């Protein structure tokens, strides 16, 4: 970091004072709290976390020093405000993928087309957009998640929210805006998967993945050669 971009000593001192103030407010909120999920305590906690994080960053930028505190991130859920005994629930799932190997993706889509006598035709499987539609129409999302490498996809972050409801929705009620009512305060539990949680990667797993896909590579290469598309798929593995 250049000297010009460094925070001043006064800015670091002000950030330290902000931490002290936030600490006092948090303690006061805890002393006055009305229950285990008092929103005032939750707000004071977040203010303290933000102040401590800002101070830690400025301290490092100015003096190349860090604090001994580990501040939880903003992935913690707000206090639950849903029914104590939910009579219905919704499961919200998001999975992100990168299209790492378009040729592999389209080759798999051609296989689906070939098995379907009433398929939409090669124009569909010949594009990434069309191939995605074919594959996600043919396979369940869980199967695609477990076989994503076969489809030329690379996993990104994923999350699953189990949210409580007062009553079941009427058929077709939320189809126009399926995620509009995703209320974090009604989340009973959630499960997240992300590379940010994995600081070390096991190289052995990648080698196993290569062995599992070796036969598939040969089959896909043959398909691609017959279609006069690029001959050898080079996977970044």
N, C-alpha and C positions, 0 to 999 in steps of 0.2 A: 504493500500500500504506500502511495506517495505521501510525502509530508503535507502537501496541500490538501489532501483528502482526509487527513487524520482529524478526529474530533479534538477539541481543545480540552485542557485540564478542567476548565470551568464546566464544560458540558458533561464530563465524566462525574464531576462533583454533584451537578444537578441531578444526574441519573441516580446517583447513590442516595441523595435526599429523597427522591421519588420512591425508591425502594423502602426507605424507613417509614415514609408516610403510608404507603400501601400496606406495610407490615402492621402498623398500628390499626389501620382500618380493618384489616382481616381479623386481628385479635378481638377488636371491639364487636365485630359481627358475630364471631364465634361465641363470645360471652353473652350476647343477646339473642342467640338463635332460638327459634320457636319450635324446631323439630329437626329430624335427621336430614331433611332435604330443604332446608331454608334457602330460598333464592338469594337472600342478602349475603349469605355465606358463600354461595356459588359465585356471585358477582365479585365479591371481595377477593376470592381465590384467583379468579381470572385476572383481576387488576394487579394483584401481587405477582402473578406469573409473568404478565406482560412487562411490568416494571423491572423485574429481575432479569428477564431476557435482554431488555434494552441496555441495562447496566452492564451485563456480561459482555455484550457485543462492543460497547464503547470502551470498556476496560481493556479488552483484547486489542482493539484497533489502536488505542493510544499507548498502552504500556506493555502489550504482548503478554498479558496476564489473564487468568480466568478465575471464576469463583468456584468454591467447592460444592455448589448447589446444582442438582439436576432437576430442572423444571419440567413437569409434564407438559406435553403438547396440547393442542386444541382438539385432539381426537376424543377427549372425554365427553360423554353424553351429558346433556342438561338434566336436571331433576325430572324424574318420571311423573307425568300428570295424568296418565291414562287410567282406565278403570282397574280397580284392584283385582277383579275377577273377570277378565275379558271373555265375552261370549263369541268373539270373532277375531280373526287376525289376518294380516296381509304380510306376505313375504316379498320383499323388494330386493332384487339382485341386479348388480351391475358388474360386468366383466369387460375389461378392455383388452384389445388385441391389436397388434401391428401386423400388416400384411407383409411378412418377411420374404416370402417366395411366391410371387404371383403366378409363375408358370406351374408350380406344384398345385396351387389352389385351382387353377383352371383345368389342369389334368384330372384332378379328382372330380370336378364338376362334369367333365366329359364322361367319366365313368358312370355317374348318376344318370346322365342323359342317355347313354347307350343302353342302360338297363330299363329305361322307361320308353315304351313304344310310342307313347303319346306326349313325349317331351317337347319343350318349346323350340328346339333346334339349336344348331351350332352357334348361331349368332348370340345366344344367351350365355353359353359357357365360354365364349371367346373373349369375354370382358371380365374384369375383376368384379364389377358391380353385379353382373349377371351370375357369375360363379358363386358369389356370396349368397345371393338369393336362393340358388339351387341347393347349396349345401345346408344352409340353415332351415330350408324347407324340408329337407330330407332327414336330417339328423336332429336329435334332441340337443338342447344347449349343453346338458351335462356330458353328453358323448363328445361333442366338439371340444369341450374343455379338457377332457381326458385324452383326446387324440389330436390336439391342436397342431402339433408338429407335422402330422401326416397331411394336414390341410394347408401347410405353408404359413401358419400363423404363429406369432410370438406373443406369449402371455404378458399382459401388463397388470395393473392393479385390479383387485376385485373386492367387492364388499357385499354382505348379505345382512339385511335388516329384517327383524321380526317385529312388526308393529301391532299394537293392540287396537281393537275397534269395539265400539259399543254394540254394533249389530252388523250383520253381513250386508254387503251392498246388493242392490237389486241388479239382475242381469243386464249388462250393457251400461250400467250407470256411470262408470268411470273410464270407459274405453277411449273417449275423446281426449282425456288428459290423465293418463294412468299414474303419473308420479306427482301430480299437483298437490296432493294431500299428504305427502310424506312429512310427517311431523316428528322431529327428533325427540320431542318430549313424550311420545307414545311408543318409543322403541323399547321393547322388552329385553332384547339382547341383539348384539351385532357381531359379525365375524369379518375380519379384514385380512387380506393377503396382499403383500406388497414387497418389492425388492428392497425397500428402505429398511425392512426389518432384518434383512439378511446381509450382514457385513462381510461374511466369509462365504464363498461358494465352494462346493465340493466338485472338483474336476472329475472325479470318478463317475458322478451321475451323468455328465455329458458324454463320457465314453460309453456308458450303458445305453444312452439314447441313440448314439450312432449305430451300435450293434443292432438295436431293435428296428431301426429304419433302413438297414442295409438292403434287405430284400425289396422293400417298398421303393427305394431309390432306383433299383434296376428296372422294376416294372414301369415306373413313371418315365424313366429315360427312354424306354422302348416306345411308350405312347407318344412322347414328344418327338422322337425321330420320325415316326410314321406320319405325324402331322406336319412335318417339315418346319417345326419350331426349333429354337435353340437346343442343341443336342444334349449337353451334359448339365444337370442342375448342380451348381456349386453352393452347398449350404454353408452358412457361416456358423459352423459348430466347432 
